[in-house]
Amino acid sequence: MACQCLRKIKGKWLSFCKYNKQRIMRSPRYLLTQRVRLFLEQGRDLNMPVGEAERIRKFLRWNLVGVFNDPFVHLYNFRGYNVLRDREKDLWFVYTPEGKKLYFKRGMSRKEAVRTYRSLEEEQDLHSPHYYFFDGLTLSENSVVADIGVAEGNFGLKIVDRVKELYLFECDAGWIEALEATFEPWKDKVHIVNRFVSDTTSSDTVRLDDFFRDKSVPHILKLDVEGAEVAVLEGAAAFLKEGRISDLLVCTYHKKGDPERLSAKLECFNYTIAFSQGYMLFLTEGYQAQPPYDFRKGLLHATYKL
């Protein structure tokens, strides 16, 4: 705990120094920070409670704007990680807090691996809008979980020793080798599928209703598919209507309007919806972006109504 407090103090100080340096330079990011603060202060076109807007505005008084605008980021600002080389597999990896090896895909430099893992740790902070482990999400030795949009497999690695079966769907072939290395100790219950999950089944795509037709239907779905979440849900419509999937963890930040669109679709399937805390900010125009600014909810947890 003391180490964490010191790390947060250091991160806060470094962020403050960076803010002041860019303030003196009048950098594009600093100027954007001021525009976002003014937008929040004026309170027009806000898609969040006034109290939340004020909290973010206060954070931006001495911090540069980013995807996450919350004090928890100070724990990860400029933090280093001990990324190691597996000589046999010729891949970079890191030991997670749980003592498991998480591998990175071939071609990544050590610096890129550090940056990637820092981002993973930050997004899965307890206070992050991207934090998957909602209150009420229950895992057991009988749970079957499907992770759609796996990338490096961080979510699956955290739960693999607590579930019966884990299906990992990743359409980027570049990650498959690293996933096989990461989940090698659990290969008897982990199934890695290199296909794009959608609302159609073809040589490259698959509907979940088709894939799991002759398999154990997953109790839990986690979706992070770069804006294709609606198509994945449509491809699982039969299972959703029957309530065979008890819980869904769905990213809602990839497209404007996704929080409303995805929650409405799942409510039609008789699910109750809870959103993660806080907001994420996406700036499609980079640091030149102009108001109104698009703050979005990061995740929803859908639970089937019994």
Secondary structure as GFF3:
##gff-version 3
##sequence-region A 1 306
A	DSSP	alpha_helix	2	25	.	.	.	ID=ss1
A	DSSP	alpha_helix	28	42	.	.	.	ID=ss2
A	DSSP	alpha_helix	50	59	.	.	.	ID=ss3
A	DSSP	three_ten_helix	71	75	.	.	.	ID=ss4
A	DSSP	beta_strand	84	86	.	.	.	ID=ss5
A	DSSP	beta_strand	91	95	.	.	.	ID=ss6
A	DSSP	beta_strand	101	103	.	.	.	ID=ss7
A	DSSP	alpha_helix	110	123	.	.	.	ID=ss8
A	DSSP	beta_strand	144	148	.	.	.	ID=ss9
A	DSSP	alpha_helix	154	159	.	.	.	ID=ss10
A	DSSP	three_ten_helix	160	162	.	.	.	ID=ss11
A	DSSP	beta_strand	165	169	.	.	.	ID=ss12
A	DSSP	three_ten_helix	173	175	.	.	.	ID=ss13
A	DSSP	alpha_helix	176	182	.	.	.	ID=ss14
A	DSSP	three_ten_helix	184	186	.	.	.	ID=ss15
A	DSSP	beta_strand	190	193	.	.	.	ID=ss16
A	DSSP	beta_strand	196	197	.	.	.	ID=ss17
A	DSSP	beta_strand	205	206	.	.	.	ID=ss18
A	DSSP	alpha_helix	208	211	.	.	.	ID=ss19
A	DSSP	beta_strand	220	223	.	.	.	ID=ss20
A	DSSP	alpha_helix	229	234	.	.	.	ID=ss21
A	DSSP	alpha_helix	237	242	.	.	.	ID=ss22
A	DSSP	beta_strand	247	251	.	.	.	ID=ss23
A	DSSP	alpha_helix	258	268	.	.	.	ID=ss24
A	DSSP	beta_strand	271	275	.	.	.	ID=ss25
A	DSSP	beta_strand	280	281	.	.	.	ID=ss26
A	DSSP	three_ten_helix	286	288	.	.	.	ID=ss27
A	DSSP	beta_strand	295	296	.	.	.	ID=ss28
A	DSSP	beta_strand	299	304	.	.	.	ID=ss29
###
